[in-house]
């Protein structure tokens, strides 16, 4: 969203914006064991280098805490300093000494209709909650509370119903709308500031940061629509994850089992499914293969199903769903996702259960 905003700002004529100086936070470590460094400034620098019609400068913060940061000196020597601060997807709460350093204040572009969804993940929560509308807000920054400033301008947007919206699509749309609304605000800033409205505290809802554990699902308690929305909202950050229980019967007839973490990809809601005609009706977590769509179907807590095209076991590569049936010897309509520990029904020849003595794997009832 910040890159889209800067792109639009950099294209405005000098009559609106004379110069732009950009501050980005420190690099963040990503990847397995946080060994990779993700530079935050690269997309920003690319935009600044492409736009040659005005003065643009990049400031790269190296800091331990935001409270230790002071405002950089302006590169525009003909200026008396910065006029206005604009914050987009910055990720830090700016302390009062930074806010007061700008004569016209500091404003923020937020991808929700405040006071709804204050917080770090408004777009994800919009999708997870199945909202039919959303929007963007240009607000002043509050000195004490995140996303609690006066509202300068808002624009509502109805979410299309022709197909389920994914996070990337929503972020792209609201990013562009937010950038356009910001420019509109800047063109008449004094008027909008004078008429800014205070947020109604009784209407406040929150959109807390997305965490990895939010991606874990339990088919025995979660309905299909909830799982599908969760996938569209946070699957780009954390793939939807569940357990599969692999059983093995040793030569000594001792039964061993292992709970394997499984990531599910390209989740959707099928119109019809072989699960719908199964008798008796299958338990939540039961796995089916749909020959018409060549996808895996899984029964959820409400009796509806989700479909998916690919799956990935922990420490393994992503594979097509069909390969999961073969690799784990699962029979359609008999295997289940979930973390199970009851050995009473385990016997050779069942789905997902391996008889070590014969070397055979069952073809049906793998439990997850």
DRENGUTOR-456868 format. One record per residue (C-alpha): residue in three letters; x, y, z. Coordinates in steps of 0.001 Angstrom, whole numbers, padded with zeros to 6 digits. Each point is the difference from the previous one (the first is absolute). Layout:
N
res: ALA	px: X	py: Y	pz: Z
...
***
This chain:
368
res: UNK	px: 000000	py: 000000	pz: 000000
res: UNK	px: 002885	py: 002368	pz: 000768
res: UNK	px: 001564	py: -000580	pz: -003422
res: UNK	px: -003282	py: 000782	pz: -001773
res: UNK	px: -000411	py: 003154	pz: 002066
res: UNK	px: 003502	py: 001251	pz: -000772
res: UNK	px: -000482	py: -000746	pz: -003699
res: UNK	px: -003128	py: 002149	pz: -000147
res: UNK	px: 001563	py: 002799	pz: 002062
res: UNK	px: 003109	py: 000073	pz: -002178
res: UNK	px: -002136	py: 000533	pz: -003107
res: UNK	px: -001766	py: 003082	pz: 001352
res: UNK	px: 000985	py: 003438	pz: -001423
res: UNK	px: 002210	py: 002320	pz: 002039
res: UNK	px: -002966	py: 002290	pz: 000612
res: UNK	px: -001185	py: -002616	pz: 002489
res: UNK	px: 003231	py: -001539	pz: 001298
res: UNK	px: 003335	py: 001781	pz: -000401
res: UNK	px: 002228	py: -002697	pz: 001459
res: UNK	px: -000296	py: -003452	pz: 001533
res: UNK	px: 002305	py: -001560	pz: 002541
res: UNK	px: -000562	py: -003600	pz: 001023
res: UNK	px: 000844	py: -001762	pz: 003243
res: UNK	px: -000005	py: -003811	pz: 000153
res: UNK	px: 000434	py: -002241	pz: 003066
res: UNK	px: 002975	py: -002328	pz: 000503
res: UNK	px: 000363	py: -003243	pz: -001932
res: UNK	px: -001815	py: -002985	pz: 001449
res: UNK	px: 001234	py: -003560	pz: 000197
res: UNK	px: -002206	py: -002543	pz: -001758
res: UNK	px: 000064	py: -003613	pz: -001151
res: UNK	px: 000905	py: -003148	pz: 001866
res: UNK	px: 001700	py: 000785	pz: 003321
res: UNK	px: -000159	py: 003699	pz: -000974
res: UNK	px: 003263	py: -000261	pz: -001933
res: UNK	px: -001062	py: 002087	pz: -003008
res: UNK	px: -000087	py: 003792	pz: 000029
res: UNK	px: -002865	py: 001697	pz: -001835
res: UNK	px: 001050	py: 003547	pz: -001014
res: UNK	px: -002903	py: 002368	pz: 000485
res: UNK	px: 001300	py: 002753	pz: -002241
res: UNK	px: 000447	py: -001727	pz: -003373
res: UNK	px: -003496	py: 000613	pz: -001493
res: UNK	px: 000066	py: 003525	pz: 001410
res: UNK	px: 003380	py: 000805	pz: -001522
res: UNK	px: -001170	py: -001307	pz: -003360
res: UNK	px: -002910	py: 002443	pz: -000028
res: UNK	px: 002154	py: 002918	pz: 001116
res: UNK	px: 002547	py: -000682	pz: -002737
res: UNK	px: -002649	py: -000253	pz: -002726
res: UNK	px: -001669	py: 003309	pz: 000781
res: UNK	px: 002360	py: 002806	pz: -000983
res: UNK	px: -002386	py: 002939	pz: -000018
res: UNK	px: 000609	py: 001092	pz: 003585
res: UNK	px: 002270	py: -000271	pz: 002990
res: UNK	px: -000354	py: -003348	pz: 001759
res: UNK	px: 002151	py: -001363	pz: 002795
res: UNK	px: 000081	py: -003271	pz: 001886
res: UNK	px: 000821	py: -000254	pz: 003712
res: UNK	px: 000754	py: -003470	pz: 001307
res: UNK	px: -000600	py: -000420	pz: 003743
res: UNK	px: 002453	py: -001962	pz: 002088
res: UNK	px: -001445	py: -000173	pz: 003460
res: UNK	px: -000677	py: -002156	pz: 003016
res: UNK	px: -003244	py: 001680	pz: 000998
res: UNK	px: -002139	py: 002638	pz: -001692
res: UNK	px: 000239	py: 002200	pz: 003089
res: UNK	px: 003720	py: 000468	pz: -000624
res: UNK	px: -000565	py: 001380	pz: -003501
res: UNK	px: 000104	py: 003673	pz: -000863
res: UNK	px: -001342	py: 001572	pz: -003171
res: UNK	px: 002600	py: -000022	pz: -002835
res: UNK	px: 001189	py: 003326	pz: -001375
res: UNK	px: -001699	py: 001012	pz: -003219
res: UNK	px: 002048	py: -000378	pz: -003167
res: UNK	px: -001825	py: 002998	pz: -001469
res: UNK	px: 002332	py: 002863	pz: 000966
res: UNK	px: -002433	py: 002608	pz: -001330
res: UNK	px: -002645	py: -001207	pz: 002440
res: UNK	px: -000455	py: 000884	pz: 003649
res: UNK	px: -000706	py: -003678	pz: 000713
res: UNK	px: -002699	py: -002568	pz: -000423
res: UNK	px: -003632	py: 001132	pz: -000171
res: UNK	px: -001994	py: -003193	pz: 000340
res: UNK	px: 000644	py: -003617	pz: 000907
res: UNK	px: -001774	py: -002892	pz: -001736
res: UNK	px: 000115	py: -003492	pz: 001513
res: UNK	px: -000973	py: -003095	pz: -002000
res: UNK	px: 000678	py: -003582	pz: 001172
res: UNK	px: 002883	py: 001189	pz: 002173
res: UNK	px: -000587	py: -002422	pz: 002862
res: UNK	px: 001103	py: 002253	pz: 002857
res: UNK	px: -001873	py: 002297	pz: 002386
res: UNK	px: 001461	py: 003473	pz: -000452
res: UNK	px: 000821	py: 001782	pz: 003278
res: UNK	px: -001184	py: 003570	pz: 000672
res: UNK	px: 003388	py: 001605	pz: -000725
res: UNK	px: -000208	py: -001301	pz: -003585
res: UNK	px: -003623	py: 001040	pz: -000470
res: UNK	px: 000683	py: 003520	pz: 001282
res: UNK	px: 002950	py: 000436	pz: -002360
res: UNK	px: -002388	py: 000485	pz: -002953
res: UNK	px: -001736	py: 003421	pz: -000052
res: UNK	px: -003068	py: -001405	pz: -001780
res: UNK	px: -000021	py: -003260	pz: 001932
res: UNK	px: 000256	py: -003629	pz: -001073
res: UNK	px: -002707	py: -001932	pz: -001849
res: UNK	px: -000500	py: -003656	pz: -000791
res: UNK	px: -001720	py: -002047	pz: -002691
res: UNK	px: -001833	py: -002934	pz: 001604
res: UNK	px: -001715	py: -002788	pz: -002033
res: UNK	px: -003308	py: -000116	pz: 001874
res: UNK	px: -002962	py: 002195	pz: 000830
res: UNK	px: 001180	py: 001199	pz: 003396
res: UNK	px: -000874	py: -000381	pz: 002807
res: UNK	px: -000584	py: -003543	pz: -001287
res: UNK	px: 003119	py: -002180	pz: -000010
res: UNK	px: 002561	py: 002053	pz: 001836
res: UNK	px: 003267	py: -001887	pz: -000011
res: UNK	px: 002627	py: -001716	pz: -002102
res: UNK	px: -002142	py: -002293	pz: -002184
res: UNK	px: -003264	py: 001666	pz: -001081
res: UNK	px: -000098	py: -001568	pz: -003463
res: UNK	px: 000541	py: -003520	pz: 001308
res: UNK	px: -002794	py: 000403	pz: 002544
res: UNK	px: -002274	py: 001461	pz: -002671
res: UNK	px: 000318	py: -003237	pz: -001981
res: UNK	px: -000136	py: -002300	pz: 003024
res: UNK	px: -003246	py: 001568	pz: 001186
res: UNK	px: -001643	py: -000150	pz: -003427
res: UNK	px: -000650	py: 003742	pz: -000212
res: UNK	px: -001892	py: 001232	pz: -003047
res: UNK	px: 001574	py: 003448	pz: 000082
res: UNK	px: 003219	py: 001637	pz: 001096
res: UNK	px: 001877	py: 003161	pz: -000885
res: UNK	px: 002896	py: 002318	pz: 000781
res: UNK	px: 000466	py: 002758	pz: 002534
res: UNK	px: 002383	py: 002947	pz: 000129
res: UNK	px: 000427	py: 000881	pz: 003660
res: UNK	px: 002132	py: 002145	pz: 002257
res: UNK	px: 002358	py: -001930	pz: 002255
res: UNK	px: -000926	py: -000136	pz: 003658
res: UNK	px: 002730	py: 000426	pz: 002603
res: UNK	px: -001215	py: -002796	pz: 002259
res: UNK	px: -002043	py: -002606	pz: -001902
res: UNK	px: 000536	py: -001793	pz: -003320
res: UNK	px: -002489	py: 001010	pz: -002721
res: UNK	px: -002002	py: 002259	pz: 002318
res: UNK	px: 000612	py: 003356	pz: -001705
res: UNK	px: -002547	py: 002346	pz: -001516
res: UNK	px: -001314	py: -001022	pz: -003418
res: UNK	px: 000864	py: 002356	pz: -002853
res: UNK	px: -001541	py: -001976	pz: -002844
res: UNK	px: -001514	py: -003439	pz: -000655
res: UNK	px: -001081	py: -001982	pz: -003036
res: UNK	px: -002188	py: -003099	pz: 000134
res: UNK	px: 000419	py: -002917	pz: -002403
res: UNK	px: -002409	py: -002888	pz: -000537
res: UNK	px: 001817	py: -003305	pz: -000285
res: UNK	px: -000891	py: -001773	pz: -003279
res: UNK	px: -002134	py: -003112	pz: 000373
res: UNK	px: 000726	py: -001643	pz: -003349
res: UNK	px: 002897	py: -001975	pz: 001514
res: UNK	px: 001636	py: -000236	pz: 003444
res: UNK	px: 002589	py: 002727	pz: 000429
res: UNK	px: 003569	py: -000925	pz: 000931
res: UNK	px: 002188	py: 002088	pz: 002274
res: UNK	px: 002374	py: 001103	pz: -002774
res: UNK	px: -002893	py: 001250	pz: -002105
res: UNK	px: -001562	py: 001881	pz: 002909
res: UNK	px: 003352	py: 001524	pz: 000967
res: UNK	px: 000610	py: 001174	pz: -003563
res: UNK	px: -003426	py: 001589	pz: -000293
res: UNK	px: 000063	py: 001740	pz: 003383
res: UNK	px: 003609	py: 001029	pz: -000491
res: UNK	px: -000859	py: 001886	pz: -003171
res: UNK	px: -003179	py: 001466	pz: 001461
res: UNK	px: 001881	py: 001061	pz: 003115
res: UNK	px: 002735	py: 001699	pz: -002006
res: UNK	px: -002558	py: 001860	pz: -002116
res: UNK	px: -001913	py: 001069	pz: 003106
res: UNK	px: 003237	py: 001228	pz: 001570
res: UNK	px: 000746	py: 002240	pz: -002972
res: UNK	px: -003551	py: 001363	pz: 000135
res: UNK	px: 000561	py: 000758	pz: 003690
res: UNK	px: 003288	py: 001771	pz: -000663
res: UNK	px: -001513	py: 002178	pz: -002722
res: UNK	px: -002498	py: 001434	pz: 002525
res: UNK	px: 001797	py: -000849	pz: 003219
res: UNK	px: -000878	py: 003083	pz: 002045
res: UNK	px: -003709	py: -000406	pz: -000744
res: UNK	px: -000067	py: -003701	pz: 000883
res: UNK	px: 002029	py: 000616	pz: 003155
res: UNK	px: -002377	py: 002730	pz: 001140
res: UNK	px: -002986	py: -002323	pz: -000522
res: UNK	px: 001589	py: -003194	pz: 001332
res: UNK	px: -002359	py: -002218	pz: 002007
res: UNK	px: 000688	py: -001847	pz: 003236
res: UNK	px: -000390	py: -003784	pz: -000094
res: UNK	px: -003022	py: -001431	pz: 001818
res: UNK	px: 001493	py: -002127	pz: 002756
res: UNK	px: -003083	py: -002210	pz: 000350
res: UNK	px: 000540	py: -001207	pz: -003573
res: UNK	px: 003650	py: -000982	pz: 000450
res: UNK	px: 001042	py: -003533	pz: -000997
res: UNK	px: 003515	py: -001374	pz: -000191
res: UNK	px: 002075	py: -001893	pz: -002570
res: UNK	px: 002970	py: -001457	pz: 001877
res: UNK	px: 003197	py: -001160	pz: -001659
res: UNK	px: -000125	py: -003326	pz: -001856
res: UNK	px: 001976	py: -002765	pz: 001692
res: UNK	px: 001072	py: -003421	pz: -001210
res: UNK	px: -002230	py: -001885	pz: 002428
res: UNK	px: -003064	py: 001625	pz: -001568
res: UNK	px: 000614	py: -002149	pz: -003098
res: UNK	px: -000507	py: -003260	pz: 001894
res: UNK	px: -003436	py: -001522	pz: -000596
res: UNK	px: -002065	py: -002732	pz: 001641
res: UNK	px: -002526	py: -001635	pz: -002320
res: UNK	px: -002036	py: -001252	pz: 002958
res: UNK	px: -000815	py: 003523	pz: 001200
res: UNK	px: 000310	py: 002315	pz: -003016
res: UNK	px: -002589	py: 000384	pz: -002817
res: UNK	px: 001075	py: -000069	pz: -003635
res: UNK	px: -000662	py: 003679	pz: -000682
res: UNK	px: 002140	py: 001071	pz: 002956
res: UNK	px: 002940	py: -002068	pz: -001243
res: UNK	px: -000350	py: 001270	pz: -003573
res: UNK	px: -000143	py: 003637	pz: 001159
res: UNK	px: 003021	py: -000562	pz: 002211
res: UNK	px: 001920	py: -001339	pz: -002990
res: UNK	px: -000861	py: 003029	pz: -002121
res: UNK	px: 000888	py: 002386	pz: 002828
res: UNK	px: 003289	py: -001338	pz: 001341
res: UNK	px: 001073	py: -002848	pz: -002293
res: UNK	px: 002531	py: 002297	pz: -001699
res: UNK	px: 001694	py: 000473	pz: 003395
res: UNK	px: -000571	py: -003337	pz: 001685
res: UNK	px: -001409	py: -002986	pz: -001926
res: UNK	px: -003009	py: -001658	pz: 001596
res: UNK	px: 001310	py: -002869	pz: 002132
res: UNK	px: -001459	py: -003105	pz: 001631
res: UNK	px: 001150	py: -003422	pz: 001226
res: UNK	px: 000013	py: -003392	pz: -001627
res: UNK	px: 000619	py: -003080	pz: 002162
res: UNK	px: 002118	py: -002693	pz: -001616
res: UNK	px: -000316	py: -003431	pz: 001604
res: UNK	px: 002503	py: -002890	pz: -000256
res: UNK	px: -000311	py: -003576	pz: 001309
res: UNK	px: 003421	py: -001404	pz: 000921
res: UNK	px: 001043	py: -003665	pz: -000380
res: UNK	px: -000485	py: -000335	pz: 003727
res: UNK	px: -003620	py: 001155	pz: -000610
res: UNK	px: 000778	py: 003120	pz: 001939
res: UNK	px: -001836	py: 002968	pz: -001477
res: UNK	px: 001854	py: 003254	pz: -000585
res: UNK	px: -001421	py: 003254	pz: -001271
res: UNK	px: 001199	py: 003461	pz: -000915
res: UNK	px: -001834	py: 003307	pz: -000290
res: UNK	px: 001171	py: 001668	pz: -003203
res: UNK	px: -000568	py: 003695	pz: -000626
res: UNK	px: -001600	py: 000552	pz: -003407
res: UNK	px: -000337	py: 003284	pz: -001900
res: UNK	px: -003019	py: 000311	pz: -002319
res: UNK	px: 000090	py: 002140	pz: -003164
res: UNK	px: -002499	py: 001505	pz: -002459
res: UNK	px: -003001	py: -000557	pz: 002244
res: UNK	px: -003476	py: 000615	pz: -001425
res: UNK	px: -003650	py: -000903	pz: 000649
res: UNK	px: -001222	py: -002737	pz: -002401
res: UNK	px: -003545	py: 000134	pz: -001319
res: UNK	px: -000329	py: -003789	pz: 000137
res: UNK	px: 002096	py: -002719	pz: 001552
res: UNK	px: 000127	py: -003803	pz: 000356
res: UNK	px: -000253	py: 000667	pz: 003740
res: UNK	px: -003582	py: 001192	pz: -000502
res: UNK	px: -001187	py: -003448	pz: -001077
res: UNK	px: 002057	py: -002086	pz: 002425
res: UNK	px: -001946	py: -002362	pz: 002296
res: UNK	px: 000220	py: 000242	pz: 002927
res: UNK	px: 000883	py: 003678	pz: -000032
res: UNK	px: 003748	py: 000327	pz: 000600
res: UNK	px: 001597	py: 001454	pz: 003102
res: UNK	px: 001703	py: 003425	pz: -000105
res: UNK	px: 003478	py: -000253	pz: -001452
res: UNK	px: -000875	py: -002897	pz: -002330
res: UNK	px: 001899	py: 000171	pz: -003284
res: UNK	px: -001507	py: -000593	pz: -003455
res: UNK	px: 001376	py: 000063	pz: -003531
res: UNK	px: -002227	py: 001784	pz: -002522
res: UNK	px: 000561	py: -001434	pz: -003472
res: UNK	px: -001912	py: 002798	pz: -001755
res: UNK	px: 002242	py: 002820	pz: 001256
res: UNK	px: 003048	py: -002131	pz: 000852
res: UNK	px: 000205	py: 001595	pz: 003430
res: UNK	px: -000051	py: -001175	pz: 003593
res: UNK	px: -003173	py: 000665	pz: 001985
res: UNK	px: -000103	py: 000096	pz: 003807
res: UNK	px: -003125	py: -000105	pz: 002171
res: UNK	px: -000267	py: 002830	pz: 002530
res: UNK	px: -001832	py: 000424	pz: 003306
res: UNK	px: -003204	py: 001306	pz: -001605
res: UNK	px: -000242	py: -002884	pz: -002466
res: UNK	px: 001151	py: 002118	pz: -002944
res: UNK	px: 003310	py: -000605	pz: -001730
res: UNK	px: 003060	py: 001889	pz: -001166
res: UNK	px: 001972	py: -000882	pz: -003110
res: UNK	px: 003741	py: 000360	pz: -000497
res: UNK	px: 002485	py: -000710	pz: -002765
res: UNK	px: 003356	py: -000346	pz: 001783
res: UNK	px: 001358	py: -001084	pz: 003367
res: UNK	px: 003335	py: 000119	pz: 001788
res: UNK	px: 001215	py: -002142	pz: 002886
res: UNK	px: 002469	py: 001491	pz: 002458
res: UNK	px: 003579	py: -000082	pz: -001328
res: UNK	px: -001260	py: -001198	pz: -003393
res: UNK	px: -000702	py: 001734	pz: -003286
res: UNK	px: -003464	py: 001048	pz: -001145
res: UNK	px: -001772	py: -002706	pz: -002026
res: UNK	px: -003298	py: -000341	pz: -001927
res: UNK	px: -002837	py: -001319	pz: 002145
res: UNK	px: -000174	py: -003242	pz: -002024
res: UNK	px: 003575	py: -000860	pz: 000979
res: UNK	px: -001009	py: 000248	pz: 003645
res: UNK	px: -002506	py: -002848	pz: -000465
res: UNK	px: 002688	py: -002182	pz: -001551
res: UNK	px: 002878	py: 000989	pz: 002258
res: UNK	px: -001929	py: -000462	pz: 003232
res: UNK	px: -002139	py: -002922	pz: -001209
res: UNK	px: -003259	py: 001783	pz: 000671
res: UNK	px: -003312	py: -001255	pz: -001400
res: UNK	px: -002595	py: 002593	pz: -000976
res: UNK	px: -002703	py: 000271	pz: 002660
res: UNK	px: 001979	py: -001846	pz: 002651
res: UNK	px: 003030	py: 002132	pz: 000890
res: UNK	px: -000343	py: 002885	pz: 002450
res: UNK	px: 001888	py: 003111	pz: 000962
res: UNK	px: 000571	py: 000475	pz: 003704
res: UNK	px: 002323	py: -000859	pz: 002883
res: UNK	px: -001173	py: -003397	pz: 001283
res: UNK	px: 001427	py: -002246	pz: 002715
res: UNK	px: -002611	py: -002767	pz: 000416
res: UNK	px: 001534	py: -003308	pz: -001162
res: UNK	px: -003100	py: -002137	pz: 000598
res: UNK	px: -001173	py: 000023	pz: -003635
res: UNK	px: 003401	py: -000366	pz: -001626
res: UNK	px: 000610	py: -003247	pz: -001891
res: UNK	px: 001934	py: -001050	pz: -003121
res: UNK	px: -001446	py: 000889	pz: -003391
res: UNK	px: -001727	py: 003211	pz: 000986
res: UNK	px: 000560	py: 003301	pz: -001726
res: UNK	px: 003208	py: 001764	pz: 000914
res: UNK	px: 001101	py: -002859	pz: 002274
res: UNK	px: 003109	py: -001971	pz: -000846
res: UNK	px: 000566	py: -003616	pz: 000959
res: UNK	px: 003785	py: -000176	pz: 000419
res: UNK	px: 000077	py: -003805	pz: -000141
res: UNK	px: -001718	py: -000265	pz: -003376
res: UNK	px: 001338	py: 003281	pz: -001275
res: UNK	px: -003503	py: 000840	pz: -001200
res: UNK	px: -001618	py: 003350	pz: 000417
res: UNK	px: -003729	py: 000279	pz: 000314
res: UNK	px: -001858	py: 002067	pz: -002544
res: UNK	px: -002643	py: 001756	pz: 001973
res: UNK	px: -000153	py: 001238	pz: 003451
res: UNK	px: 002940	py: 002201	pz: 000777
res: UNK	px: -000776	py: 002143	pz: 002995
res: UNK	px: 001194	py: 003529	pz: 000405
***
